[in-house]
Amino acid sequence: MVGYKIHNQISAVILNWRDPENTLACVGSLGELAQLNQIVIVHNERHHSPFPQGTFSSMLTPVLELFIPENRGFSAGINTGIRHALLTNCDAVLLINNDAVLGENALEKLLSELNFPNVGMVAPIILNPDETLQASGASVKSNSLSVNEQSIQNFDFLTFACVLIKSSTFEEIGLLDEAFFMYWEDVDFGLRVKAAGLELVVVPEATAIHAVSSSRKIAGSRVDLYSAFGLGAFGIKHPQYKFGSYFRITLRVLKRIALLQFCFAYKLWRAFKDGQKLDRPSYLKVTKENWPL
């Protein structure tokens, strides 16, 4: 079959947020790939930029660093890199988490599948560091809005831990929706790709190792707020999932409140036992620091 031909014009986009060690490892692994013509690193929160001038000067693949003054979240950060990549007239964009590393010849295998005309985006099999399965194609159950990231067929989306997307796909459906600060943006994007009549493909021969999200560890308890916010935005944008999303939001918030209350009660008991005074934390107060707006 004669298909969409990729002519070695691939740009990689990586989002870095307070995680220089993993970002350097990811960029170092990508710098060895001949298929890439450029690596774009987007730094959320400019003042946390960790790399001194000349860090990437010895790499064969050009590395461009873009800086965002504040933390604008995953979608807005990634879009900053995608926009620049598309300005270079690249044929496809590789989006990869800063704590992920492609397996041997993975990009070449992904490219071979992306060549077919009706394919909009492809992804490798995502493995944990111990090489157990973490994610492949993913599906969403409309009644409960539960996500199965190890689907075998009928994909609704591909996890953005690592995906390769044709530039023409962005031109047809647009970039990531920045209404999603963190989480659910990949679900929304996958559904939009399918709605445009394009295919999502998982390439079993290609793999990527993805560590547990470092940004999740850094964000801490705010993750639940981001996830609930994204879930609500998803329900508003996709009415067929609205009931499920609002139901899940309620459960998540109640679960988080219960967990925080339990943790405080435990700390209070320990403080009382040790004869200390413990002030009640303000963890339920929504501030600019813990809410994505």
C-alpha positions in Angstrom: 0.0 0.0 0.0 1.3 3.5 -0.9 0.9 5.6 2.2 1.8 8.8 3.9 5.6 8.9 3.7 7.6 10.2 6.6 10.8 11.9 5.3 13.0 11.9 8.4 11.5 15.1 9.7 10.6 14.2 13.2 10.6 16.6 16.1 10.5 15.3 19.7 8.7 17.4 22.4 9.4 16.9 26.1 7.9 18.8 29.0 10.1 19.4 32.0 8.7 20.5 35.4 11.2 20.4 38.3 12.7 17.1 37.2 16.1 17.7 35.6 17.5 14.3 36.2 14.9 12.4 34.3 14.7 15.0 31.6 18.4 14.8 30.9 18.3 11.0 30.7 15.3 11.1 28.3 17.0 13.7 26.0 20.3 11.8 26.1 18.5 8.7 24.8 16.7 10.6 22.1 19.9 12.3 21.0 21.1 9.0 19.6 18.2 8.6 17.2 19.1 9.4 13.6 15.4 9.9 12.6 15.0 13.0 14.8 15.9 16.3 13.4 15.1 18.3 16.6 14.4 17.9 20.3 12.3 20.6 21.9 12.3 20.8 25.7 9.6 23.0 27.3 10.3 24.1 30.8 7.2 24.9 32.9 8.2 27.5 35.5 11.2 29.2 34.0 12.9 29.9 37.3 13.2 26.2 37.9 15.1 25.6 34.7 18.0 23.4 35.7 20.3 23.2 32.7 23.3 25.5 32.3 24.2 26.9 28.9 26.0 24.4 26.7 24.5 21.3 28.4 23.4 19.9 25.0 26.1 21.4 22.8 27.8 18.0 22.2 24.6 16.2 21.0 24.2 15.5 17.3 20.5 16.3 17.3 19.8 20.0 17.9 18.1 20.7 21.2 15.9 23.8 21.7 14.8 24.9 25.1 11.6 26.9 25.5 10.6 28.6 28.8 7.2 29.3 30.3 7.3 31.7 33.3 4.7 29.8 35.3 3.4 26.3 35.5 0.7 26.2 32.9 0.1 22.5 33.1 0.7 19.6 30.7 -1.5 20.5 27.8 -0.4 24.1 27.5 3.3 23.2 28.0 3.2 20.4 25.4 1.3 22.7 23.0 4.1 25.3 23.2 6.5 22.6 21.9 4.2 21.3 19.3 3.6 24.8 17.8 7.3 25.3 17.4 7.8 21.8 15.9 5.1 22.4 13.3 6.7 25.7 12.3 9.7 23.6 11.2 7.5 21.7 8.7 8.2 18.4 10.4 6.2 15.4 9.2 5.5 14.0 12.7 5.9 14.9 16.3 7.1 12.5 19.0 5.6 13.4 22.4 7.4 11.6 25.2 7.3 12.0 29.0 10.5 13.1 30.5 10.6 10.0 32.6 10.3 7.6 29.6 12.9 6.1 27.4 12.2 4.4 24.0 13.2 0.8 23.4 15.7 -0.3 20.7 14.5 0.6 17.2 11.2 1.7 18.6 11.0 5.0 16.7 11.8 3.2 13.4 9.0 0.7 14.1 6.5 3.4 15.0 7.3 5.3 11.8 6.6 2.2 9.6 3.1 2.1 11.0 2.5 5.9 10.7 3.2 5.7 7.0 -0.3 4.4 6.3 -2.6 7.1 5.1 -5.5 6.7 7.5 -3.3 6.4 10.6 -3.4 9.5 12.8 -1.2 8.5 15.7 0.7 5.5 16.9 2.2 4.4 20.3 4.5 1.7 21.6 3.7 -0.7 24.3 4.5 1.1 27.6 6.4 -1.0 30.1 7.2 -0.4 33.8 10.9 -0.3 34.8 10.7 -4.0 35.7 9.4 -4.6 32.1 5.9 -5.6 33.1 3.0 -4.1 31.1 1.9 -0.6 32.1 -0.2 0.4 29.1 -1.1 -0.3 25.5 -4.2 1.0 23.8 -6.8 2.4 26.2 -10.5 2.4 26.3 -13.2 4.3 28.3 -16.4 2.8 29.7 -19.1 5.4 29.3 -21.3 4.2 32.2 -18.6 4.4 34.9 -15.9 6.4 33.1 -13.4 3.9 34.2 -10.3 3.6 32.1 -8.6 0.4 30.9 -5.1 1.2 29.7 -4.4 -2.4 28.6 -7.0 -2.8 26.0 -6.4 -5.2 23.2 -8.7 -3.6 20.6 -11.2 -0.8 20.0 -8.9 1.9 21.4 -10.4 5.2 22.5 -7.1 6.8 23.2 -3.3 6.3 23.5 -1.5 7.3 26.7 0.7 10.3 26.1 3.6 8.7 28.0 4.8 8.2 24.4 3.0 8.8 21.1 4.0 9.6 17.6 1.5 11.9 15.8 1.4 13.0 12.2 1.6 16.8 11.7 -1.4 16.5 9.4 -3.4 15.2 12.4 -2.8 18.4 14.3 -3.7 20.4 11.3 -7.0 18.5 11.0 -8.1 18.4 14.6 -6.0 21.0 16.4 -3.6 20.7 19.4 -4.3 19.5 22.9 -7.2 21.2 24.6 -5.8 23.5 27.3 -8.9 23.2 29.3 -7.2 20.1 30.7 -4.5 21.2 33.0 -3.2 17.7 33.8 -4.9 14.4 33.1 -7.7 13.5 30.6 -6.1 15.5 27.8 -5.0 12.3 26.1 -8.4 10.8 26.3 -10.0 13.9 24.8 -7.4 14.0 22.0 -7.8 10.3 21.2 -11.6 10.7 20.9 -11.1 13.7 18.6 -8.7 11.7 16.4 -11.3 8.9 16.0 -14.1 11.4 15.4 -12.0 12.7 12.4 -12.0 9.2 10.9 -8.3 8.5 11.7 -6.9 5.4 13.3 -5.1 4.9 16.6 -2.5 2.2 16.3 -0.4 0.4 19.0 2.8 -1.2 17.6 3.5 -4.3 19.7 7.1 -4.6 18.4 7.9 -1.1 19.8 8.4 -0.5 23.5 9.1 2.4 25.9 10.0 2.2 29.5 8.1 4.6 31.7 8.8 5.2 35.3 6.0 6.2 37.7 5.2 9.8 37.0 7.7 12.0 38.7 5.5 15.0 38.2 2.8 13.2 40.2 5.3 12.8 43.1 6.3 16.4 43.0 2.7 17.7 42.8 1.6 15.6 45.7 -1.9 16.0 47.0 -2.7 18.5 44.2 -2.8 15.6 41.8 -6.3 14.8 43.0 -7.4 18.3 42.3 -5.9 18.3 38.8 -7.5 14.9 38.0 -10.9 15.9 39.3 -10.7 19.2 37.4 -9.8 17.4 34.2 -12.5 14.8 34.7 -15.1 17.6 35.0 -13.8 19.3 31.9 -14.1 16.0 30.1 -17.7 15.5 31.2 -18.6 19.0 30.0 -16.9 18.6 26.6 -18.2 15.0 26.0 -21.9 14.9 27.2 -22.2 11.2 26.7 -19.8 10.8 29.6 -21.2 13.5 31.8 -23.0 11.4 34.4 -20.1 9.1 34.8 -17.6 11.9 35.1 -19.6 13.8 37.8 -20.1 10.6 39.7 -16.4 9.8 39.7 -15.5 13.4 40.7 -17.8 13.1 43.8 -16.2 9.8 44.8 -12.7 11.1 44.2 -13.3 14.2 46.3 -14.9 12.3 49.2 -12.1 9.7 49.1 -9.4 12.5 49.2 -11.1 14.3 52.1 -11.4 11.0 54.0 -7.7 10.2 53.4 -6.6 13.7 54.5 -8.8 13.5 57.6 -7.4 10.1 58.5 -3.8 11.4 58.1 -4.4 14.4 60.2 -6.1 12.3 62.9 -3.1 10.0 62.9 -0.7 12.9 63.2 -2.9 14.4 66.0 -2.8 11.2 67.9 1.0 10.9 67.6 1.4 14.5 68.7 -0.9 14.0 71.7 1.0 10.8 72.6 4.3 12.8 72.5 2.8 15.7 74.5 3.0 18.1 71.5 0.5 20.6 70.0 -0.5 20.1 66.4 -2.2 22.9 64.4 -4.9 21.8 61.9 -3.5 22.1 58.4 -5.3 24.1 55.7 -5.1 21.4 53.1 -8.7 21.9 52.0 -8.2 25.5 51.2 -8.1 26.1 47.4 -5.3 28.6 46.5 -3.5 29.6 43.4 -0.8 27.2 44.3 -2.9 24.0 44.5 -5.6 24.7 41.9 -4.9 24.8 38.2 -6.8 27.9 37.3 
